[in-house]
Amino acid sequence: MVAVPLPFALRPNEGVAAARRPPLHIPSLDGVRAASFLIVFASHAGGLDTLIPGAFGVTVFFFLSGYLITTLMRVEAGTTGRVSFTDFYLRRALRILPPFYLVLAAATLLAKAGVLGGDLQARAVSSQFLHVYNYWMAAHGGSGVATGTGVYWSLAVEEHFYLIFPAAFVALSLLRFTGRQKAFALWAMCALVLAWRCVLVFLLHASVDRVQLCSDTRLDSIAFGCALAMWNNPVLDGGGDRSGAGSELRMRIAFSVGVGLLLVTFVVREAAFRETFRYTLQGIALTPLFIAAVRHPSWAVFRPLNWRPVRFIGNLSYSLYLVHHVALKAVAAHSRLGTVTGALVALVASLGVAWVMHVVVERPCARLRKRLSVTRSAVAAA
């Protein structure tokens, strides 16, 4: 097993005390997942982009993914004093790949049979199976694949990021950076990505798809979540007295600033701004919003995120994300329902398929991840 011992297992600023608690429960997390999915769904169903861009839902997914993965790595490092690359990639593979390939294979076969639209092209479909569809889509457009599988570009961005992030996490730790220094290193990387987007847009006049879909221009949306997990993590780090009136007032001010910044990114529709500064400002804005959602789930604005039906949708969000656009396209192709009615039918169908996948695929894979993790930890200890 490839595992790197780290020098900070006993550092108080690494949140080791929190890392030794039972499995993490993060308030509002499932609700934020649900809200992100519903934003994307409404955009694909039609009409929401005039209020909130559907791409924002994907940005929130990226931020959440970076935060959660990095938090779990900190827990592992704080508990065992090491980070296992093998375990990391094994967990990611069992979490991501079975639903990924199941939905993609089913949609491709349905398109081949004529049930779904899509003029299948071998190279385009292969790019999806090989996790490079975002670059293919930027260069050749979204044709050549099963209708409704265009969302796979975002999975490619995440997989590319996580190919390199464990090594970056270990490198920052071996340099004995504090949590704050790690966060600043990640923010510096985000600044470099912003600069690269500006070069592409203002100097090279790159297409919207080149900037919006490719890993080298979008990985900062994940890195902002990683930075939050490194420093001022609302789950692992103390951050002083959170119960005092002064602390809550500061949190409310930060929350208001975050909301205001998000509104700016929604209101300003100028193309160059959207493809350069928008992603950066949204990453900055999401940081205080996410801290507030986790630390203050009882605030009125966050209570719906913790309702059971909302958490249920959040638990299914990955499978829902994979299947929802296929369902929307299938309903539109095989019925004469109106936009709203068709969207509701597609949503119910997506929930049904996602629930079956959750029970038949995701839960068994989660049990296997846990069993393999325990076994490998026992072997490493021996």
C-alpha positions in Angstrom: 0.0 0.0 0.0 1.4 3.4 -1.0 1.1 5.5 2.2 3.1 8.6 3.1 3.8 9.3 6.8 3.1 12.9 7.7 4.8 15.0 10.4 1.7 16.8 11.8 -0.4 14.1 13.5 -0.1 15.7 16.9 -0.4 19.4 15.9 -3.4 21.1 17.5 -4.1 23.3 14.6 -4.7 20.3 12.4 -7.9 19.4 14.3 -6.7 16.0 15.5 -9.1 16.1 18.4 -12.0 16.5 16.0 -10.5 13.8 13.7 -10.8 11.2 16.5 -14.5 11.6 16.9 -17.0 9.2 15.3 -17.8 9.5 11.6 -18.4 13.1 10.7 -21.9 14.5 10.4 -21.8 17.8 8.7 -25.0 19.9 9.1 -26.6 21.3 6.0 -24.2 19.4 3.7 -26.9 17.1 2.1 -29.2 20.1 1.8 -26.6 22.0 -0.1 -26.1 19.0 -2.4 -29.9 19.0 -3.0 -30.0 22.7 -3.7 -27.1 22.4 -6.1 -28.8 19.5 -8.0 -32.1 21.3 -8.2 -30.4 24.4 -9.7 -28.9 22.3 -12.4 -32.1 20.4 -13.0 -34.2 23.5 -13.3 -31.7 25.0 -15.7 -31.8 21.9 -17.9 -35.6 21.8 -17.6 -35.7 25.4 -18.9 -36.2 28.8 -17.5 -34.0 29.2 -14.5 -31.0 30.7 -16.2 -32.7 34.0 -16.2 -32.4 34.1 -12.4 -29.6 31.8 -11.3 -27.2 30.3 -13.9 -27.4 26.5 -14.0 -23.6 26.5 -14.1 -23.6 27.8 -10.5 -25.1 24.5 -9.3 -22.0 22.7 -10.8 -19.7 25.3 -9.1 -21.3 24.5 -5.8 -20.9 20.8 -6.4 -17.2 21.4 -7.1 -16.7 23.5 -3.9 -18.5 20.9 -1.8 -16.5 18.0 -3.3 -13.2 19.8 -2.6 -14.2 20.6 1.0 -15.4 17.1 1.8 -12.5 15.2 0.3 -9.9 17.4 2.0 -11.7 17.2 5.3 -11.7 13.4 5.1 -8.0 13.5 4.3 -7.3 15.7 7.3 -9.2 13.2 9.4 -7.2 10.3 8.1 -3.9 12.2 8.6 -4.9 13.3 12.1 -5.9 9.9 13.1 -3.2 7.7 11.6 -0.4 10.1 10.9 -0.3 9.2 7.2 -2.2 9.5 4.0 -2.6 6.4 1.9 -2.8 7.1 -1.9 -4.1 3.6 -2.5 -7.0 4.0 0.0 -7.8 7.5 -1.4 -8.1 6.3 -5.0 -9.8 3.1 -4.0 -12.5 5.1 -2.1 -12.9 7.5 -5.1 -13.2 4.7 -7.6 -15.8 2.8 -5.6 -17.8 6.0 -5.0 -17.7 7.5 -8.5 -17.1 4.8 -11.1 -19.9 2.2 -10.7 -22.8 4.7 -11.1 -20.8 6.6 -13.7 -20.3 3.7 -16.0 -23.7 2.1 -15.3 -25.6 5.3 -16.4 -23.3 6.0 -19.3 -23.5 2.5 -20.6 -27.3 2.4 -20.3 -27.7 5.8 -22.0 -25.4 4.8 -24.8 -27.2 1.5 -25.4 -30.5 3.3 -25.4 -29.2 5.8 -27.9 -27.9 3.0 -30.1 -31.3 1.4 -29.9 -33.0 4.6 -31.0 -34.8 5.2 -27.7 -32.7 8.2 -26.9 -31.4 10.7 -29.4 -27.8 11.1 -30.2 -25.7 10.4 -33.4 -23.1 8.3 -31.6 -19.5 8.7 -32.6 -16.9 6.2 -31.3 -14.3 8.9 -30.4 -16.8 11.1 -28.6 -18.3 8.2 -26.6 -14.7 6.9 -25.8 -13.8 10.4 -24.4 -16.7 10.0 -21.9 -15.6 6.5 -20.8 -12.0 7.7 -20.5 -12.8 10.8 -18.5 -11.6 13.4 -21.0 -15.0 14.4 -22.4 -14.7 18.0 -21.1 -11.7 18.6 -23.5 -13.5 16.7 -26.3 -16.6 18.8 -25.8 -14.6 22.1 -25.8 -12.9 21.1 -29.1 -15.7 19.4 -31.0 -19.0 20.4 -29.3 -21.5 18.1 -27.5 -22.6 16.0 -30.4 -21.6 12.3 -30.9 -22.8 11.1 -27.5 -26.1 9.9 -26.0 -28.5 12.7 -25.5 -28.5 13.9 -21.9 -25.0 12.7 -21.1 -23.3 16.1 -21.6 -23.1 16.5 -17.8 -20.2 14.1 -17.8 -17.8 17.0 -18.5 -17.9 18.0 -14.9 -17.0 14.5 -13.7 -13.9 14.7 -15.8 -12.9 18.0 -14.1 -13.2 16.4 -10.7 -11.3 13.2 -11.7 -8.4 15.3 -13.2 -8.2 17.4 -10.0 -8.1 14.3 -7.7 -5.3 12.7 -9.7 -3.0 15.4 -8.5 -4.5 16.7 -5.2 -3.3 13.9 -2.8 0.3 14.6 -3.8 -0.2 18.3 -3.3 -1.8 17.6 0.1 1.2 15.5 1.2 3.7 18.0 -0.2 2.2 20.9 1.8 2.2 18.7 4.9 5.8 17.6 4.5 6.8 21.2 4.1 5.2 21.6 7.6 2.8 24.3 6.5 0.2 25.3 9.0 -3.5 25.1 8.0 -3.4 28.8 7.2 -0.4 28.5 5.0 -1.9 25.6 3.1 -5.1 27.6 2.5 -3.0 30.5 1.2 -1.1 28.1 -1.1 -4.4 26.9 -2.5 -5.7 30.5 -2.9 -2.5 31.3 -4.8 -3.2 28.5 -7.2 -6.7 29.8 -7.6 -5.2 33.2 -8.5 -3.0 31.5 -11.1 -6.0 29.8 -12.6 -7.8 33.1 -12.8 -4.8 34.7 -14.5 -4.8 31.8 -17.1 -8.5 32.3 -17.8 -7.8 36.0 -18.4 -5.1 35.1 -20.8 -7.4 32.7 -22.7 -10.3 35.2 -22.8 -8.6 38.6 -23.3 -5.5 37.6 -25.3 -6.3 34.3 -27.0 -10.0 34.9 -27.5 -10.8 31.3 -26.5 -14.3 30.0 -26.8 -16.8 29.9 -23.9 -16.6 26.1 -23.9 -12.8 26.1 -23.7 -13.0 28.2 -20.5 -16.1 26.8 -18.9 -15.5 23.1 -19.4 -11.8 22.4 -19.2 -10.0 21.2 -16.1 -7.1 23.7 -16.2 -9.7 26.6 -16.1 -12.1 25.2 -13.6 -10.1 23.4 -10.9 -10.1 26.5 -8.8 -13.8 26.0 -8.0 -12.7 22.7 -6.3 -9.6 24.3 -4.7 -11.6 27.0 -2.9 -13.4 24.2 -1.1 -10.1 22.5 -0.3 -8.8 25.7 1.1 -11.7 26.0 3.5 -11.1 22.4 4.6 -7.5 23.3 5.4 -8.1 26.4 7.5 -11.1 27.7 9.5 -12.8 24.4 8.7 -16.3 24.7 10.3 -16.2 21.1 11.4 -12.6 20.5 12.4 -11.3 23.9 13.6 -12.5 25.8 16.6 -12.4 29.4 15.4 -12.9 30.9 18.8 -16.2 31.3 20.7 -18.9 30.7 18.2 -21.8 31.1 20.7 -21.1 34.7 21.6 -23.1 37.6 20.2 -20.0 39.1 18.6 -19.0 35.9 16.8 -22.5 35.5 15.4 -22.6 39.1 14.3 -19.4 38.7 12.4 -20.8 35.5 10.8 -23.9 37.4 9.8 -21.9 40.1 8.2 -19.7 37.6 6.4 -22.8 35.8 5.2 -24.3 39.0 3.9 -21.1 39.9 2.0 -21.1 36.5 0.5 -24.7 36.8 -0.6 -24.0 40.2 -2.1 -21.0 38.9 -4.0 -23.0 36.1 -5.4 -25.7 38.4 -6.6 -23.1 40.4 -8.4 -22.0 37.3 -10.3 -25.6 36.6 -11.3 -26.5 40.1 -12.3 -23.4 40.9 -14.4 -23.9 39.1 -17.7 -21.0 40.5 -19.7 -19.4 37.5 -21.4 -15.8 38.2 -20.5 -16.6 38.7 -16.8 -18.6 35.5 -16.7 -15.8 33.4 -18.1 -13.0 35.0 -16.0 -13.9 36.6 -12.7 -17.2 35.0 -12.1 -15.8 31.6 -10.9 -13.3 33.3 -8.6 -15.8 35.6 -7.0 -18.2 32.7 -6.5 -15.5 30.6 -4.8 -14.8 33.5 -2.5 -18.5 34.1 -1.8 -19.2 30.4 -1.1 -16.6 30.3 1.7 -18.5 32.3 4.3 -21.9 30.9 3.1 -20.7 27.4 3.6 -19.2 28.2 7.1 -22.5 29.7 8.1 -24.5 26.8 6.8 -22.5 24.3 8.8 -22.1 26.3 12.0 -25.6 27.7 12.1 -28.0 25.2 10.7 -30.7 26.7 12.9 -30.7 30.0 11.1 -34.0 30.4 9.2 -32.3 30.5 5.8 -30.6 27.2 6.5 -33.4 25.2 8.2 -34.8 23.9 4.9 -31.4 22.4 4.0 -31.8 20.1 7.0 -35.4 19.0 6.4 -35.6 15.2 5.9 -37.0 15.3 2.3 -34.3 17.7 1.3 -31.6 15.6 2.9 -33.1 12.6 1.0 -32.5 14.3 -2.3 -29.0 15.3 -1.2 -28.2 11.7 -0.5 -29.2 10.8 -4.0 -27.6 13.8 -5.6 -24.8 12.0 -7.4 -27.0 9.5 -9.1 -29.6 12.2 -9.7 -27.0 14.3 -11.4 -26.0 11.5 -13.7 -29.6 10.5 -14.8 -31.7 13.6 -14.7 -30.8 15.1 -18.1 -31.3 11.7 -19.8 -34.8 11.6 -18.1 -35.6 15.1 -19.3 -34.6 14.4 -22.8 -36.5 11.0 -22.8 -39.7 12.6 -21.5 -39.5 15.4 -24.1 -38.9 13.0 -26.9 -41.6 10.5 -26.1 -44.4 12.7 -24.7 -46.3 15.8 -25.5 -46.3 17.2 -22.0 -45.7 20.9 -21.3 -42.4 22.1 -19.9 -43.5 22.1 -16.3 -45.4 18.9 -16.4 -42.6 17.2 -18.3 -40.0 18.4 -15.8 -42.0 17.0 -12.9 -42.4 13.7 -14.6 -38.7 13.6 -15.3 -37.9 14.6 -11.8 -40.0 11.7 -10.3 -38.5 9.3 -12.8 -35.0 10.5 -11.9 -35.7 10.1 -8.2 -36.9 6.5 -8.8 -33.9 5.5 -10.8 -31.5 7.2 -8.4 -33.1 5.5 -5.4 -32.7 2.1 -7.1 -29.1 2.9 -7.9 -28.5 4.0 -4.3 -29.8 0.7 -2.9 -28.4 -1.6 -5.5 -25.1 0.1 -6.4 -24.1 2.9 -4.0 -24.8 1.2 -0.7 -23.0 -2.0 -1.5 -20.0 0.0 -2.8 -20.0 2.0 0.4 -20.0 -1.1 2.5 -17.1 -2.5 0.4 -15.2 0.8 0.8 -15.6 0.5 4.6 -14.6 -3.1 4.7 -11.6 -2.7 2.5 -10.5 0.4 4.5 -10.7 -1.5 7.8 -8.8 -4.5 6.3 -6.1 -2.4 4.8 -5.7 -0.4 8.0 -5.3 -3.6 10.0 -2.7 -4.9 7.5 -0.8 -1.6 7.7 -0.8 -1.7 11.5 0.4 -5.3 11.5 
